[in-house]
Amino acid sequence: MAAADIVSVYDEFLEYLARQARPEQILAFHASEAAQRRADELTERNKAGKLTDEEAAELEQMLQFNRMVSRLKAKAMKARHHS
């Protein structure tokens, strides 16, 4: 699957989520304090060059999720302004 196809699938999924929840619900989502602490810890370990391969994969997964949530929130903002 080409990268463009993956982006398209993500966009379809995000559009689906944006249609299923009210924009305010999507915009109110945020990671738990525990998840934020873990992300901060991994980021600091990464800056120090001390990440294991597993931690690097975990951090990358968190970053991908964050990008996806950001895109979903952007779609929710757009939907809120068009309603």
Rosetta silent file (secondary structure, phi, psi, omega in degrees, C-alpha in Angstrom):
SEQUENCE: MAAADIVSVYDEFLEYLARQARPEQILAFHASEAAQRRADELTERNKAGKLTDEEAAELEQMLQFNRMVSRLKAKAMKARHHS
SCORE:     score description
SCORE:     0.000 S_00000001
   1 L     0.000  128.449  179.938    0.000    0.000    0.000 S_00000001
   2 L   -72.679  156.043 -179.732    1.436    3.354   -1.017 S_00000001
   3 H   -57.059  -38.738  179.178    1.817    6.150    1.506 S_00000001
   4 H   -62.889  -36.418  177.912   -0.891    8.155   -0.279 S_00000001
   5 H   -66.322  -38.732  179.097   -3.287    5.217    0.116 S_00000001
   6 H   -64.542  -44.174  177.828   -2.567    5.056    3.850 S_00000001
   7 H   -59.937  -41.297  179.186   -3.267    8.773    4.215 S_00000001
   8 H   -61.560  -43.458  178.635   -6.531    8.265    2.337 S_00000001
   9 H   -64.204  -42.881  175.735   -7.564    5.455    4.683 S_00000001
  10 H   -59.178  -45.806 -179.839   -6.701    7.626    7.689 S_00000001
  11 H   -60.627  -41.401  177.134   -8.737   10.468    6.221 S_00000001
  12 H   -60.455  -44.167 -179.882  -11.714    8.157    5.686 S_00000001
  13 H   -64.609  -43.614 -179.834  -11.462    6.986    9.291 S_00000001
  14 H   -65.896  -39.818  176.293  -11.155   10.528   10.600 S_00000001
  15 H   -61.216  -41.939  178.280  -14.130   11.656    8.527 S_00000001
  16 H   -60.104  -49.307  179.560  -16.132    8.758    9.967 S_00000001
  17 H   -61.283  -42.183 -179.711  -15.192    9.711   13.526 S_00000001
  18 H   -62.414  -32.438  178.367  -15.938   13.356   12.856 S_00000001
  19 H   -77.318  -26.383 -174.252  -19.448   12.409   11.659 S_00000001
  20 H   -84.829  -25.523 -178.177  -20.116   10.141   14.651 S_00000001
  21 L  -118.143  153.743  174.899  -19.277   12.567   17.446 S_00000001
  22 L   -69.459  146.164  179.852  -20.206   16.172   17.979 S_00000001
  23 H   -52.509  -37.687 -179.108  -17.308   18.533   17.229 S_00000001
  24 H   -63.563  -35.740  178.128  -17.264   19.635   20.874 S_00000001
  25 H   -66.354  -42.692  179.808  -16.725   16.034   21.994 S_00000001
  26 H   -65.790  -45.349 -177.997  -13.806   15.603   19.626 S_00000001
  27 H   -66.405  -25.070 -179.507  -12.263   18.933   20.599 S_00000001
  28 H   -80.437  -13.225 -178.012  -12.563   18.055   24.303 S_00000001
  29 L   -65.937  138.038  170.770  -10.490   14.880   23.948 S_00000001
  30 L  -152.358  156.152 -179.264   -7.057   14.890   25.517 S_00000001
  31 L   -67.057  154.435  177.426   -4.638   12.221   26.641 S_00000001
  32 L   -67.058  162.760  177.261   -4.669   11.102   30.242 S_00000001
  33 H   -60.579  -38.594  179.734   -2.118   12.522   32.662 S_00000001
  34 H   -63.710  -42.895  179.347   -0.378    9.136   32.747 S_00000001
  35 H   -65.597  -39.756  178.746   -0.101    9.042   28.950 S_00000001
  36 H   -65.710  -41.323  177.240    1.228   12.611   28.886 S_00000001
  37 H   -61.085  -42.439  179.810    3.808   11.798   31.571 S_00000001
  38 H   -64.535  -42.630  177.998    4.951    8.763   29.569 S_00000001
  39 H   -61.968  -42.378  178.664    5.234   10.834   26.393 S_00000001
  40 H   -63.191  -43.010  179.139    7.246   13.468   28.268 S_00000001
  41 H   -61.321  -47.035 -179.975    9.519   10.788   29.732 S_00000001
  42 H   -64.810  -37.986  178.298   10.138    9.209   26.333 S_00000001
  43 H   -62.898  -44.400  178.635   10.761   12.615   24.769 S_00000001
  44 H   -64.254  -43.040  178.093   13.364   13.444   27.420 S_00000001
  45 H   -63.821  -35.717  178.127   15.032   10.045   27.023 S_00000001
  46 H   -65.951  -44.932  178.286   15.064   10.591   23.265 S_00000001
  47 H   -59.659  -34.471 -179.095   16.710   14.014   23.644 S_00000001
  48 L   -84.026   -3.444 -179.372   19.345   12.389   25.862 S_00000001
  49 L    71.115   30.024 -174.327   19.908    9.625   23.301 S_00000001
  50 L  -116.317   17.814  179.997   18.881    6.942   25.786 S_00000001
  51 L   -78.033  139.447  169.509   15.835    5.340   24.129 S_00000001
  52 L   -79.588  169.562  177.544   15.730    1.603   23.630 S_00000001
  53 H   -60.637  -39.534  179.595   14.397    0.313   20.314 S_00000001
  54 H   -65.528  -41.206  178.705   11.104   -0.550   22.030 S_00000001
  55 H   -67.233  -38.226  177.300   10.836    2.922   23.552 S_00000001
  56 H   -61.880  -41.507  178.106   11.612    4.536   20.192 S_00000001
  57 H   -65.892  -39.970  178.424    8.795    2.509   18.617 S_00000001
  58 H   -63.362  -44.113  179.111    6.460    3.495   21.473 S_00000001
  59 H   -64.086  -42.841  178.742    7.324    7.179   21.040 S_00000001
  60 H   -61.758  -40.194  178.059    6.809    6.990   17.279 S_00000001
  61 H   -63.348  -41.751  177.685    3.412    5.365   17.831 S_00000001
  62 H   -62.164  -41.900 -179.938    2.472    8.160   20.237 S_00000001
  63 H   -65.016  -41.012  177.747    3.554   10.777   17.705 S_00000001
  64 H   -63.496  -42.554  178.207    1.515    9.144   14.945 S_00000001
  65 H   -62.058  -42.893  179.750   -1.529    9.022   17.219 S_00000001
  66 H   -61.055  -41.645  177.210   -1.033   12.676   18.112 S_00000001
  67 H   -62.874  -40.719 -179.666   -0.909   13.636   14.427 S_00000001
  68 H   -65.150  -44.023  179.070   -4.095   11.664   13.788 S_00000001
  69 H   -64.218  -39.429  178.314   -5.922   13.318   16.708 S_00000001
  70 H   -61.408  -42.393  178.514   -4.732   16.737   15.519 S_00000001
  71 H   -65.532  -40.971  178.791   -6.147   16.069   12.061 S_00000001
  72 H   -62.709  -42.923  179.011   -9.416   14.852   13.574 S_00000001
  73 H   -64.823  -36.424  176.768   -9.668   17.991   15.705 S_00000001
  74 H   -63.173  -40.859  177.803   -9.023   20.145   12.633 S_00000001
  75 H   -65.631  -37.746  179.080  -11.884   18.373   10.863 S_00000001
  76 H   -66.404  -40.590  177.660  -14.101   18.898   13.917 S_00000001
  77 H   -62.134  -43.433  179.368  -13.274   22.614   13.966 S_00000001
  78 H   -62.626  -43.617  179.827  -14.154   22.859   10.282 S_00000001
  79 H   -64.085  -38.432 -179.221  -17.418   20.975   10.860 S_00000001
  80 H   -65.611  -37.136 -179.739  -18.302   23.222   13.798 S_00000001
  81 H   -75.210  -21.051 -179.790  -17.832   26.343   11.680 S_00000001
  82 H   -94.731   -0.328 -179.925  -19.992   24.909    8.871 S_00000001
  83 L  -100.984    0.000    0.000  -22.945   24.020   11.098 S_00000001
